[in-house]
Amino acid sequence: MDKRDRTRESIITAAEALLLEKGLATTSMEEIALKAGCHRRTLYRYFPLREDLIYEAVINMMEGMNSFQRELFHSLSGTGLERFRLFLEGLSSYMTEHRNMIRFMGEFDFAFADSNPYRPDPEREERFVRTAHVTEELLGGILLIGRSDGSIRTDCPLSVFVPTVTTFLLSAAQRIALRGDLIGREFGISGMDMVKSQIGIYLEYLARREEAL
């Protein structure tokens, strides 16, 4: 890695750390440059727009999560249904341990909704989408194993079921992370109890036998 690449990496790493610590609204480019150990004008040479840097920081966060998911995927054994349960439980534990990241992702999704006029350049957008869809790829592979060994039955196309599972699970995790202890005070249960209940619903659906259909 040459000096230019190291500088770029240090800027992204600094941005990620500050965004997780302070949130999206209150993290400035000046603070990021200071933490990265570079001049502000140097930072802007690499990232002319604040939004470009935020996208890179998010990609970096997701790549860390994806490394965990790939390692988890390759450690699984048993039927497809058992692997499905273990994968979602492992992913839920990861999101609980990295609550700041999940909270920030909720902020990011809100700030970069369709109403935001910013659009990343095609190369950055392609990397973002590819990185964001690793969960679906791994979960889809698990479901195919379950269909093959007969432990999973679903009349819903996997192209619909898989993104439904990942979207609702992440959305629930983001709300739980954003509301924190308010969830317990409001409902009298923990956020993790809600996630476990959601996973249980998916397992019950997938485990149906032909005579129950």
N, C-alpha and C positions, 0 to 999 in steps of 0.2 A: 504494500500500500504506500503510495507516494504522499508527499506533504499535502498536496491539494485534497486528496481523498481523506487523509487523516483530519484535516481541518473541517471538511464537510461532515465527517462522522462525529466530530466533537460538537459541532453546532447542533446536529440532530439529537445527540444524546443529552445535551444541555436543555434543549427545548422539551424533550420528553420528560426529564426530571422536573422541570419547573411547571409544566402543564399538569402533571400528576399531583404536584404539591399545592399549586395555587389555583388551578382551574384555567379555563379558556379565557374568560373575560379579563382577568387581572394580570395575565402574563404578557409582558412587553418584549419587543425585539431588543431593546436596550439591556434588559435583564438577561436575556438569553446570550447576547454577545459577551456580557461581563462574565457569566458563568462558563462560557466556552473559552474564555481567555483570548478573545479577539476583538478588534475594533468593530464598531457598528458598520462602518462602510465595507469592511471585509465580509460581514454577515450578509449584507445586501447584494454583494457580488454573487454570492452563492444562491441566495433566495431573495429576489427582488420584491416578492409579495409575502406578507406574513402568512397568508393562506397556503402558499406553497410549502412553507416550512411546517405548518401544522399538519398538512397531509403526510409529509415525510415522517414526522414524529408518530402519527397514527399507524402508518405502515410498519414502522419499527416496533411499535407495541404489539401489533397483530402478529408479526413474525416471531416475537418471543412466545406468544401464546400458541402459535402454530408448531413451534419446536416441541413444546410440551405435548400438544395433541398427537403429533406423529409418534413421539416416544410412547405415549399411552396406547395408541392404536397397535403398535407392534408388540406391546407387552400383553395384549389380551389373548385369552384362550377360552375354550368352551363353545357352546352353540352361539349362533348369531344373536339370539335374544339375550343370552347372558352377556355377550360382548356389548350389546346396545346399552344394557343397564350399567355395566361397569364404565363404559365410555362417558355416558351422561353424568354419572355420579362423580367421576374423576374431573370432568369439565366443570361441574358445579363447584367442586371443592377448590379448583384453581381460581374460579371467579370470586369465590368468597375470600380467598387469601389475597387476591389482587383487587380488592374493592375500589381502591382509588382509580385504577385503570377502568373498571366497569363504570364508575361514576363519571369519569371524564368522557368515556365513549357516549354516554347519554347526552352530555353537554355538546359533544361534537355532532351527533345526529341531529340535535335540535338546531344548532347554529348553521349547519350546512344542509338544511332542508331545501326543497325545490325553490323556496322564495329567495334563497341566497343567489345573487347573480354570478358569484364566482364559479368557474368551472376549471378543473385542473387540465393541464395539457394532455393530449392523448396518451403519451407514454406513461405519465404518472397515473392517470386514471386507469390504464390497463393494469399496471402493477397493483394499484389499490384493489381493484375488483378481483384479481387473481389471488391476492393475499387474503382477502375477506372471505373467499369461498372455500378455503381449505377444510373448514369444519364440515361443510356439505359433502365434499368429496370423500372424506373419511367416513362420515356417517352413512353415506350411500353405499360404500363398500361393505360396511358391517351389515346393512340390511340385505344386500345381495347374498351374503353368506347365510343369513337367516332364512332367506327364501330357498336357498339351495338345500340346506339341511332340514327344512321343514319346521323350524322353530318359530318362524315368523309368517304370519298371513296378513295381508292387507289388500283391501279392494280399492285403496287410494293409490294413484300413480306415485312412484317414488319421486318424480319430478315436482310433485306438489307436496307430498308428505314431508320430505327432508327439509326444504326451506321453511315449512311451517313450524317444524320442531325447533330448528335453530333460531328462527326469528322470535318465536314466543318465549323461548328459554332466555335468550339474551335480553329481550324487552323486560321480562320479569326481573332478571338480575339487575338491570339498570335502574328500575324503579325502586327495588329494594336498597340498592347502593345509594341512590339519591335521597331516599327518605330516612335511611338509617334506623335508629331506635324508634322512630315514629311508627314503624310497621308493628312492632311489638305492643306499643301502647294503644294503637288503634284496633288491632285484631286479637291481641292476647296470645299470639303465636309468633315464632321467629320467621324471618324471611326464608331461612333454609328449609323450614317445615313446608312452606309453600312450594319451594322448588322440588322437594322430595315428592310432594303430592302430585305435582305436574308430571314428573317422571313416571310415577306409578300409573297415571292415567294412560300414558303412551304405552307402557308395558302391558297393561291390561288389554288395550286395543290390539296390539301386535300379536299377543299370545292366543287370540281366538282360534278355535279349531273349526274345521269345516262344518261340523254339525251345528255349530253355534251361529253360523252365517245365515 
